Amino acid sequence: MGFKINALIGIDTKPERLVHVINKLKKDRDIISLYTSSGDHMLMIEVWLEDSDGLARFIKKIERIPGVTRVCPAIILERIV
């Protein structure tokens, strides 16, 4: 399939823009999973991307969504279980 980067990305938004951001993310074909969460971030997404350049472009795209205040990617190195 050509995907080399699997990442979990935490996203924070302005509270009044949360639903708008969720609706925008739901339409993105790069997103495998989308979750609301408690803890460090309001939203968590999982993506598979071709390479680190693709990840950088994806992060910039997310940062441009009105209401997004923080994007925190974590590349998955190894699945243990």
PDB file as gemmi writes it, atoms N, CA and C in Angstrom:
CRYST1    1.000    1.000    1.000  90.00  90.00  90.00 P 1                      
ATOM      1  N   MET A   1       0.813  -1.189   0.000  1.00  0.00           N  
ATOM      2  CA  MET A   1       0.000   0.000   0.000  1.00  0.00           C  
ATOM      3  C   MET A   1       0.861   1.259   0.000  1.00  0.00           C  
ATOM      4  N   GLY A   2       2.118   1.186   0.377  1.00  0.00           N  
ATOM      5  CA  GLY A   2       2.997   2.327   0.308  1.00  0.00           C  
ATOM      6  C   GLY A   2       2.977   3.257   1.501  1.00  0.00           C  
ATOM      7  N   PHE A   3       2.270   2.906   2.554  1.00  0.00           N  
ATOM      8  CA  PHE A   3       2.205   3.775   3.722  1.00  0.00           C  
ATOM      9  C   PHE A   3       3.304   3.378   4.699  1.00  0.00           C  
ATOM     10  N   LYS A   4       4.162   4.336   5.041  1.00  0.00           N  
ATOM     11  CA  LYS A   4       5.273   4.052   5.942  1.00  0.00           C  
ATOM     12  C   LYS A   4       5.114   4.710   7.310  1.00  0.00           C  
ATOM     13  N   ILE A   5       4.243   5.706   7.406  1.00  0.00           N  
ATOM     14  CA  ILE A   5       4.083   6.447   8.654  1.00  0.00           C  
ATOM     15  C   ILE A   5       2.698   6.166   9.242  1.00  0.00           C  
ATOM     16  N   ASN A   6       2.676   5.632  10.446  1.00  0.00           N  
ATOM     17  CA  ASN A   6       1.438   5.472  11.221  1.00  0.00           C  
ATOM     18  C   ASN A   6       1.576   6.391  12.419  1.00  0.00           C  
ATOM     19  N   ALA A   7       0.641   7.317  12.581  1.00  0.00           N  
ATOM     20  CA  ALA A   7       0.759   8.295  13.659  1.00  0.00           C  
ATOM     21  C   ALA A   7      -0.554   8.471  14.396  1.00  0.00           C  
ATOM     22  N   LEU A   8      -0.432   8.766  15.675  1.00  0.00           N  
ATOM     23  CA  LEU A   8      -1.544   9.220  16.493  1.00  0.00           C  
ATOM     24  C   LEU A   8      -1.328  10.711  16.694  1.00  0.00           C  
ATOM     25  N   ILE A   9      -2.375  11.491  16.500  1.00  0.00           N  
ATOM     26  CA  ILE A   9      -2.248  12.943  16.580  1.00  0.00           C  
ATOM     27  C   ILE A   9      -3.298  13.484  17.538  1.00  0.00           C  
ATOM     28  N   GLY A  10      -2.816  14.192  18.565  1.00  0.00           N  
ATOM     29  CA  GLY A  10      -3.702  14.871  19.495  1.00  0.00           C  
ATOM     30  C   GLY A  10      -4.031  16.249  18.951  1.00  0.00           C  
ATOM     31  N   ILE A  11      -5.293  16.635  19.055  1.00  0.00           N  
ATOM     32  CA  ILE A  11      -5.746  17.929  18.544  1.00  0.00           C  
ATOM     33  C   ILE A  11      -6.558  18.629  19.622  1.00  0.00           C  
ATOM     34  N   ASP A  12      -6.247  19.905  19.820  1.00  0.00           N  
ATOM     35  CA  ASP A  12      -7.034  20.750  20.717  1.00  0.00           C  
ATOM     36  C   ASP A  12      -7.702  21.840  19.892  1.00  0.00           C  
ATOM     37  N   THR A  13      -8.880  22.269  20.346  1.00  0.00           N  
ATOM     38  CA  THR A  13      -9.638  23.296  19.629  1.00  0.00           C  
ATOM     39  C   THR A  13     -10.181  24.322  20.611  1.00  0.00           C  
ATOM     40  N   LYS A  14     -10.616  25.427  20.062  1.00  0.00           N  
ATOM     41  CA  LYS A  14     -11.427  26.344  20.858  1.00  0.00           C  
ATOM     42  C   LYS A  14     -12.728  25.599  21.146  1.00  0.00           C  
ATOM     43  N   PRO A  15     -13.211  25.627  22.380  1.00  0.00           N  
ATOM     44  CA  PRO A  15     -14.412  24.843  22.722  1.00  0.00           C  
ATOM     45  C   PRO A  15     -15.596  25.109  21.799  1.00  0.00           C  
ATOM     46  N   GLU A  16     -15.814  26.340  21.428  1.00  0.00           N  
ATOM     47  CA  GLU A  16     -16.955  26.673  20.574  1.00  0.00           C  
ATOM     48  C   GLU A  16     -16.782  26.192  19.134  1.00  0.00           C  
ATOM     49  N   ARG A  17     -15.589  25.746  18.756  1.00  0.00           N  
ATOM     50  CA  ARG A  17     -15.322  25.269  17.388  1.00  0.00           C  
ATOM     51  C   ARG A  17     -15.161  23.748  17.321  1.00  0.00           C  
ATOM     52  N   LEU A  18     -15.332  23.060  18.445  1.00  0.00           N  
ATOM     53  CA  LEU A  18     -15.108  21.611  18.489  1.00  0.00           C  
ATOM     54  C   LEU A  18     -15.952  20.866  17.458  1.00  0.00           C  
ATOM     55  N   VAL A  19     -17.237  21.131  17.405  1.00  0.00           N  
ATOM     56  CA  VAL A  19     -18.117  20.415  16.467  1.00  0.00           C  
ATOM     57  C   VAL A  19     -17.711  20.721  15.023  1.00  0.00           C  
ATOM     58  N   HIS A  20     -17.370  21.962  14.732  1.00  0.00           N  
ATOM     59  CA  HIS A  20     -16.912  22.328  13.382  1.00  0.00           C  
ATOM     60  C   HIS A  20     -15.664  21.530  12.996  1.00  0.00           C  
ATOM     61  N   VAL A  21     -14.698  21.455  13.922  1.00  0.00           N  
ATOM     62  CA  VAL A  21     -13.456  20.728  13.646  1.00  0.00           C  
ATOM     63  C   VAL A  21     -13.744  19.244  13.442  1.00  0.00           C  
ATOM     64  N   ILE A  22     -14.585  18.657  14.282  1.00  0.00           N  
ATOM     65  CA  ILE A  22     -14.946  17.245  14.121  1.00  0.00           C  
ATOM     66  C   ILE A  22     -15.558  17.006  12.748  1.00  0.00           C  
ATOM     67  N   ASN A  23     -16.485  17.840  12.334  1.00  0.00           N  
ATOM     68  CA  ASN A  23     -17.133  17.665  11.026  1.00  0.00           C  
ATOM     69  C   ASN A  23     -16.127  17.780   9.890  1.00  0.00           C  
ATOM     70  N   LYS A  24     -15.162  18.665  10.018  1.00  0.00           N  
ATOM     71  CA  LYS A  24     -14.125  18.814   8.997  1.00  0.00           C  
ATOM     72  C   LYS A  24     -13.236  17.567   8.959  1.00  0.00           C  
ATOM     73  N   LEU A  25     -12.843  17.080  10.123  1.00  0.00           N  
ATOM     74  CA  LEU A  25     -11.976  15.899  10.191  1.00  0.00           C  
ATOM     75  C   LEU A  25     -12.681  14.647   9.675  1.00  0.00           C  
ATOM     76  N   LYS A  26     -13.967  14.520   9.933  1.00  0.00           N  
ATOM     77  CA  LYS A  26     -14.725  13.341   9.476  1.00  0.00           C  
ATOM     78  C   LYS A  26     -14.676  13.190   7.964  1.00  0.00           C  
ATOM     79  N   LYS A  27     -14.461  14.269   7.234  1.00  0.00           N  
ATOM     80  CA  LYS A  27     -14.432  14.237   5.772  1.00  0.00           C  
ATOM     81  C   LYS A  27     -13.048  13.917   5.209  1.00  0.00           C  
ATOM     82  N   ASP A  28     -12.030  13.890   6.055  1.00  0.00           N  
ATOM     83  CA  ASP A  28     -10.662  13.691   5.582  1.00  0.00           C  
ATOM     84  C   ASP A  28     -10.378  12.209   5.371  1.00  0.00           C  
ATOM     85  N   ARG A  29     -10.008  11.850   4.166  1.00  0.00           N  
ATOM     86  CA  ARG A  29      -9.810  10.439   3.814  1.00  0.00           C  
ATOM     87  C   ARG A  29      -8.517   9.854   4.383  1.00  0.00           C  
ATOM     88  N   ASP A  30      -7.598  10.699   4.853  1.00  0.00           N  
ATOM     89  CA  ASP A  30      -6.357  10.195   5.443  1.00  0.00           C  
ATOM     90  C   ASP A  30      -6.560   9.693   6.867  1.00  0.00           C  
ATOM     91  N   ILE A  31      -7.649  10.070   7.493  1.00  0.00           N  
ATOM     92  CA  ILE A  31      -7.884   9.717   8.890  1.00  0.00           C  
ATOM     93  C   ILE A  31      -8.525   8.337   8.987  1.00  0.00           C  
ATOM     94  N   ILE A  32      -7.850   7.448   9.709  1.00  0.00           N  
ATOM     95  CA  ILE A  32      -8.332   6.076   9.905  1.00  0.00           C  
ATOM     96  C   ILE A  32      -9.340   6.027  11.045  1.00  0.00           C  
ATOM     97  N   SER A  33      -9.024   6.726  12.148  1.00  0.00           N  
ATOM     98  CA  SER A  33      -9.883   6.754  13.333  1.00  0.00           C  
ATOM     99  C   SER A  33      -9.914   8.171  13.892  1.00  0.00           C  
ATOM    100  N   LEU A  34     -11.060   8.543  14.456  1.00  0.00           N  
ATOM    101  CA  LEU A  34     -11.242   9.855  15.077  1.00  0.00           C  
ATOM    102  C   LEU A  34     -11.958   9.635  16.400  1.00  0.00           C  
ATOM    103  N   TYR A  35     -11.370  10.158  17.482  1.00  0.00           N  
ATOM    104  CA  TYR A  35     -11.921   9.960  18.822  1.00  0.00           C  
ATOM    105  C   TYR A  35     -12.006  11.286  19.566  1.00  0.00           C  
ATOM    106  N   THR A  36     -13.028  11.456  20.394  1.00  0.00           N  
ATOM    107  CA  THR A  36     -12.987  12.497  21.420  1.00  0.00           C  
ATOM    108  C   THR A  36     -12.276  11.862  22.609  1.00  0.00           C  
ATOM    109  N   SER A  37     -11.614  12.679  23.402  1.00  0.00           N  
ATOM    110  CA  SER A  37     -10.858  12.093  24.503  1.00  0.00           C  
ATOM    111  C   SER A  37     -10.797  13.038  25.694  1.00  0.00           C  
ATOM    112  N   SER A  38     -10.459  12.466  26.829  1.00  0.00           N  
ATOM    113  CA  SER A  38     -10.166  13.262  28.015  1.00  0.00           C  
ATOM    114  C   SER A  38      -8.655  13.211  28.195  1.00  0.00           C  
ATOM    115  N   GLY A  39      -8.141  14.059  29.020  1.00  0.00           N  
ATOM    116  CA  GLY A  39      -6.694  14.023  29.241  1.00  0.00           C  
ATOM    117  C   GLY A  39      -6.000  15.142  28.498  1.00  0.00           C  
ATOM    118  N   ASP A  40      -4.914  14.819  27.834  1.00  0.00           N  
ATOM    119  CA  ASP A  40      -4.062  15.833  27.215  1.00  0.00           C  
ATOM    120  C   ASP A  40      -4.687  16.549  26.027  1.00  0.00           C  
ATOM    121  N   HIS A  41      -5.556  15.878  25.270  1.00  0.00           N  
ATOM    122  CA  HIS A  41      -6.110  16.468  24.047  1.00  0.00           C  
ATOM    123  C   HIS A  41      -7.610  16.225  23.945  1.00  0.00           C  
ATOM    124  N   MET A  42      -8.283  17.130  23.266  1.00  0.00           N  
ATOM    125  CA  MET A  42      -9.736  17.023  23.081  1.00  0.00           C  
ATOM    126  C   MET A  42     -10.097  15.947  22.058  1.00  0.00           C  
ATOM    127  N   LEU A  43      -9.256  15.819  21.024  1.00  0.00           N  
ATOM    128  CA  LEU A  43      -9.482  14.851  19.953  1.00  0.00           C  
ATOM    129  C   LEU A  43      -8.209  14.059  19.717  1.00  0.00           C  
ATOM    130  N   MET A  44      -8.366  12.818  19.288  1.00  0.00           N  
ATOM    131  CA  MET A  44      -7.244  11.985  18.862  1.00  0.00           C  
ATOM    132  C   MET A  44      -7.603  11.405  17.508  1.00  0.00           C  
ATOM    133  N   ILE A  45      -6.634  11.426  16.597  1.00  0.00           N  
ATOM    134  CA  ILE A  45      -6.849  10.793  15.296  1.00  0.00           C  
ATOM    135  C   ILE A  45      -5.695   9.840  15.003  1.00  0.00           C  
ATOM    136  N   GLU A  46      -5.977   8.838  14.184  1.00  0.00           N  
ATOM    137  CA  GLU A  46      -4.952   7.927  13.690  1.00  0.00           C  
ATOM    138  C   GLU A  46      -4.890   8.091  12.188  1.00  0.00           C  
ATOM    139  N   VAL A  47      -3.671   8.197  11.670  1.00  0.00           N  
ATOM    140  CA  VAL A  47      -3.472   8.334  10.229  1.00  0.00           C  
ATOM    141  C   VAL A  47      -2.390   7.387   9.753  1.00  0.00           C  
ATOM    142  N   TRP A  48      -2.493   6.988   8.487  1.00  0.00           N  
ATOM    143  CA  TRP A  48      -1.438   6.286   7.768  1.00  0.00           C  
ATOM    144  C   TRP A  48      -1.052   7.191   6.614  1.00  0.00           C  
ATOM    145  N   LEU A  49       0.241   7.505   6.498  1.00  0.00           N  
ATOM    146  CA  LEU A  49       0.707   8.396   5.441  1.00  0.00           C  
ATOM    147  C   LEU A  49       1.938   7.803   4.767  1.00  0.00           C  
ATOM    148  N   GLU A  50       2.218   8.267   3.552  1.00  0.00           N  
ATOM    149  CA  GLU A  50       3.301   7.681   2.757  1.00  0.00           C  
ATOM    150  C   GLU A  50       4.684   7.890   3.365  1.00  0.00           C  
ATOM    151  N   ASP A  51       4.941   9.090   3.894  1.00  0.00           N  
ATOM    152  CA  ASP A  51       6.286   9.393   4.404  1.00  0.00           C  
ATOM    153  C   ASP A  51       6.227  10.610   5.322  1.00  0.00           C  
ATOM    154  N   SER A  52       7.383  11.015   5.830  1.00  0.00           N  
ATOM    155  CA  SER A  52       7.426  12.137   6.767  1.00  0.00           C  
ATOM    156  C   SER A  52       7.010  13.445   6.107  1.00  0.00           C  
ATOM    157  N   ASP A  53       7.268  13.606   4.822  1.00  0.00           N  
ATOM    158  CA  ASP A  53       6.795  14.808   4.118  1.00  0.00           C  
ATOM    159  C   ASP A  53       5.272  14.838   4.082  1.00  0.00           C  
ATOM    160  N   GLY A  54       4.667  13.689   3.860  1.00  0.00           N  
ATOM    161  CA  GLY A  54       3.210  13.593   3.878  1.00  0.00           C  
ATOM    162  C   GLY A  54       2.648  13.925   5.249  1.00  0.00           C  
ATOM    163  N   LEU A  55       3.340  13.486   6.298  1.00  0.00           N  
ATOM    164  CA  LEU A  55       2.907  13.805   7.660  1.00  0.00           C  
ATOM    165  C   LEU A  55       3.002  15.311   7.903  1.00  0.00           C  
ATOM    166  N   ALA A  56       4.091  15.927   7.464  1.00  0.00           N  
ATOM    167  CA  ALA A  56       4.253  17.379   7.652  1.00  0.00           C  
ATOM    168  C   ALA A  56       3.147  18.143   6.923  1.00  0.00           C  
ATOM    169  N   ARG A  57       2.833  17.731   5.696  1.00  0.00           N  
ATOM    170  CA  ARG A  57       1.745  18.381   4.944  1.00  0.00           C  
ATOM    171  C   ARG A  57       0.405  18.184   5.635  1.00  0.00           C  
ATOM    172  N   PHE A  58       0.172  16.980   6.156  1.00  0.00           N  
ATOM    173  CA  PHE A  58      -1.086  16.684   6.834  1.00  0.00           C  
ATOM    174  C   PHE A  58      -1.239  17.551   8.080  1.00  0.00           C  
ATOM    175  N   ILE A  59      -0.178  17.663   8.868  1.00  0.00           N  
ATOM    176  CA  ILE A  59      -0.230  18.481  10.083  1.00  0.00           C  
ATOM    177  C   ILE A  59      -0.541  19.933   9.738  1.00  0.00           C  
ATOM    178  N   LYS A  60       0.102  20.463   8.706  1.00  0.00           N  
ATOM    179  CA  LYS A  60      -0.176  21.850   8.296  1.00  0.00           C  
ATOM    180  C   LYS A  60      -1.627  22.021   7.878  1.00  0.00           C  
ATOM    181  N   LYS A  61      -2.177  21.006   7.206  1.00  0.00           N  
ATOM    182  CA  LYS A  61      -3.577  21.061   6.793  1.00  0.00           C  
ATOM    183  C   LYS A  61      -4.496  21.116   8.017  1.00  0.00           C  
ATOM    184  N   ILE A  62      -4.201  20.307   9.024  1.00  0.00           N  
ATOM    185  CA  ILE A  62      -5.009  20.300  10.244  1.00  0.00           C  
ATOM    186  C   ILE A  62      -4.879  21.637  10.974  1.00  0.00           C  
ATOM    187  N   GLU A  63      -3.679  22.177  11.034  1.00  0.00           N  
ATOM    188  CA  GLU A  63      -3.455  23.456  11.726  1.00  0.00           C  
ATOM    189  C   GLU A  63      -4.237  24.603  11.092  1.00  0.00           C  
ATOM    190  N   ARG A  64      -4.554  24.494   9.812  1.00  0.00           N  
ATOM    191  CA  ARG A  64      -5.293  25.553   9.111  1.00  0.00           C  
ATOM    192  C   ARG A  64      -6.804  25.497   9.337  1.00  0.00           C  
ATOM    193  N   ILE A  65      -7.307  24.441   9.956  1.00  0.00           N  
ATOM    194  CA  ILE A  65      -8.745  24.358  10.222  1.00  0.00           C  
ATOM    195  C   ILE A  65      -9.101  25.416  11.269  1.00  0.00           C  
ATOM    196  N   PRO A  66     -10.071  26.283  10.966  1.00  0.00           N  
ATOM    197  CA  PRO A  66     -10.457  27.313  11.939  1.00  0.00           C  
ATOM    198  C   PRO A  66     -10.884  26.696  13.273  1.00  0.00           C  
ATOM    199  N   GLY A  67     -10.296  27.186  14.343  1.00  0.00           N  
ATOM    200  CA  GLY A  67     -10.618  26.695  15.675  1.00  0.00           C  
ATOM    201  C   GLY A  67      -9.584  25.755  16.257  1.00  0.00           C  
ATOM    202  N   VAL A  68      -8.718  25.180  15.424  1.00  0.00           N  
ATOM    203  CA  VAL A  68      -7.665  24.297  15.936  1.00  0.00           C  
ATOM    204  C   VAL A  68      -6.617  25.157  16.637  1.00  0.00           C  
ATOM    205  N   THR A  69      -6.276  24.791  17.867  1.00  0.00           N  
ATOM    206  CA  THR A  69      -5.311  25.560  18.638  1.00  0.00           C  
ATOM    207  C   THR A  69      -3.984  24.830  18.849  1.00  0.00           C  
ATOM    208  N   ARG A  70      -3.994  23.503  18.702  1.00  0.00           N  
ATOM    209  CA  ARG A  70      -2.773  22.728  18.953  1.00  0.00           C  
ATOM    210  C   ARG A  70      -2.869  21.386  18.244  1.00  0.00           C  
ATOM    211  N   VAL A  71      -1.746  20.971  17.630  1.00  0.00           N  
ATOM    212  CA  VAL A  71      -1.657  19.677  16.956  1.00  0.00           C  
ATOM    213  C   VAL A  71      -0.384  18.989  17.460  1.00  0.00           C  
ATOM    214  N   CYS A  72      -0.527  17.789  18.023  1.00  0.00           N  
ATOM    215  CA  CYS A  72       0.600  17.093  18.643  1.00  0.00           C  
ATOM    216  C   CYS A  72       0.730  15.673  18.073  1.00  0.00           C  
ATOM    217  N   PRO A  73       1.583  15.495  17.064  1.00  0.00           N  
ATOM    218  CA  PRO A  73       1.732  14.163  16.463  1.00  0.00           C  
ATOM    219  C   PRO A  73       2.690  13.266  17.243  1.00  0.00           C  
ATOM    220  N   ALA A  74       2.413  11.977  17.191  1.00  0.00           N  
ATOM    221  CA  ALA A  74       3.309  10.964  17.747  1.00  0.00           C  
ATOM    222  C   ALA A  74       3.365   9.821  16.732  1.00  0.00           C  
ATOM    223  N   ILE A  75       4.551   9.568  16.184  1.00  0.00           N  
ATOM    224  CA  ILE A  75       4.704   8.480  15.209  1.00  0.00           C  
ATOM    225  C   ILE A  75       4.798   7.160  15.959  1.00  0.00           C  
ATOM    226  N   ILE A  76       4.042   6.198  15.510  1.00  0.00           N  
ATOM    227  CA  ILE A  76       4.069   4.870  16.127  1.00  0.00           C  
ATOM    228  C   ILE A  76       5.290   4.136  15.581  1.00  0.00           C  
ATOM    229  N   LEU A  77       6.179   3.695  16.463  1.00  0.00           N  
ATOM    230  CA  LEU A  77       7.401   3.012  16.048  1.00  0.00           C  
ATOM    231  C   LEU A  77       7.201   1.508  15.907  1.00  0.00           C  
ATOM    232  N   GLU A  78       6.453   0.914  16.853  1.00  0.00           N  
ATOM    233  CA  GLU A  78       6.294  -0.537  16.848  1.00  0.00           C  
ATOM    234  C   GLU A  78       5.002  -0.910  17.560  1.00  0.00           C  
ATOM    235  N   ARG A  79       4.248  -1.800  16.956  1.00  0.00           N  
ATOM    236  CA  ARG A  79       3.072  -2.350  17.627  1.00  0.00           C  
ATOM    237  C   ARG A  79       3.517  -3.545  18.456  1.00  0.00           C  
ATOM    238  N   ILE A  80       3.175  -3.534  19.740  1.00  0.00           N  
ATOM    239  CA  ILE A  80       3.629  -4.603  20.634  1.00  0.00           C  
ATOM    240  C   ILE A  80       2.578  -5.695  20.761  1.00  0.00           C  
ATOM    241  N   VAL A  81       1.319  -5.343  20.856  1.00  0.00           N  
ATOM    242  CA  VAL A  81       0.250  -6.347  20.989  1.00  0.00           C  
ATOM    243  C   VAL A  81      -0.772  -6.109  19.910  1.00  0.00           C  
TER     244      VAL A  81                                                      
END                                                                             
